[in-house]
Amino acid sequence: MKRVTGIGGIFFKAKDAPMLHAWYKRHLGIDVQEWGGAVFNWADSEGKPTNGTTIWSVNSDQDEPLSPNNSPFMINYRVDDLHALVAELKAEGCNVLDKIDDSEHGKFAWVIDPEGNKVELWQPPAGQ
């Protein structure tokens, strides 16, 4: 079974998220949106758009989506079959959180790595 197929997003905590949004927008040209992040659309080696996006987001260090997490970062990995992978990880003794979200944005589950880092697994909606 194929497990991770790519990176779907990078999320990190900030003491002053609005200040960091402004800094990244001004100095690195990241188009930070009202929701606190940006969407990078994938392209092939010739610059032609392909299916897929990577989300980049700065969150308040109090934001729930990053909890529990010992790290200031959380990486979201794209997967092909979330339910099958979650079952495999549980069978392998990994610390998989009980919650699985299913929304118009896809299916999401979380696993905690051996050092306490929260890892998000994402099965995008069909066609993404």
N, C-alpha and C positions, 0 to 999 in steps of 0.2 A: 504494500500500500504506500502510495506517495504521501508524504507528510506535509512539510512546509513547501509552498511553491513561490514565495516571495514575501516582501515586506509591504504590509498594507498601511502602516502608519507608525509614527513616532510621536510619543506624548511625553511631556516633561513638566515637572512641578516648578513653580516660581513663587518667591515671596511677594513679588510685585508684578503680576501677570500683565496689567496694562502697560507698565513701563517697558517690559520685555517685548511686548507686541510692537510698540512704537520703535524700539531699537532695531529689531529684526527687519521691520518694514523700511526704515530709513537707511540703515547701513548695509543690509544684505539684499534689499529689494524684494523680500518675501511679501506677497500680497495678503497680509493678515486680514481676515474677514471679521465681521461683528462677533461671530461665535468663538473667536480666539485662535483660529488656525487658518491653514491654507491647504488647497488641494493641488497636488502636482499630477498632471495628466501624463501618462506614459507615451513615449514615442519610440519608433524604431531607430536604427542607426542613421537613417536619412532624415530624421526629424518628422516623419509622418506619424500621426496619432495612431495608437493601438488601444485595444481594450485594457483598461486598468488605470488605477489612480493610487497615489500614496498620500496619506493625510499627515500633516505636520501640525502639532497643536501645543501651545503653552497653556497650562492650567494653573489655577491657584493651588497652592500646596495643601489646601483643605478640600479639594474636589474629590468627591466619592469615586469616580471612575478609576482613579489610581490607587485606591485603598483596597486591601492592605498591601503595602509595598514598602520594602526597606530601601528601595532605590528612588532617586528623583526622576527616573525615566521608566517608561513602559513601551515595549515594542509590540506592535500588532503584526502577526504573521498571517498571510493568506494561506488557506488550506482548501483542498478539493472536497473533502467529506468530513465535516466537523464531527458528526455523531460517531462515525467509525474511529476517528482519531481519539476522541475523548474516551471511548471504550478501551482502546489500546493503551492509552496513558494510565487509566485506572488499573487495568490488568497488570501493568508494569510497576504499580505501586507509587505512581506520581501523585502529588498533592493537587488534585483537580478540584476547583471550586464547584459546588453543586449546581449553581445557577447556569442555565443556557438561555440566552436571549435570541429571539427570532423576530425580526422586524423587516420593514421595507429596505433597510440598509444591509440586510444579510443575517447570518447566524453568528453568534459570538459565544465563546467560552473562555475560561481562564484557568491557568495552571501556575502554581508557585514553584520556581526553581529551587534547587538545594540551598541557595544563598538568600532566599526570601524575596526574590524579584518576581513581581507579578507579570505574567506573560499573557497577552491576549491572542486568541486564535479566532480567525474570521473566515467564514465561508461567504464570499460575495454573492449577491443575487445573480441569477443566470444572466450571461451576457456581459458581465463586468470583469 
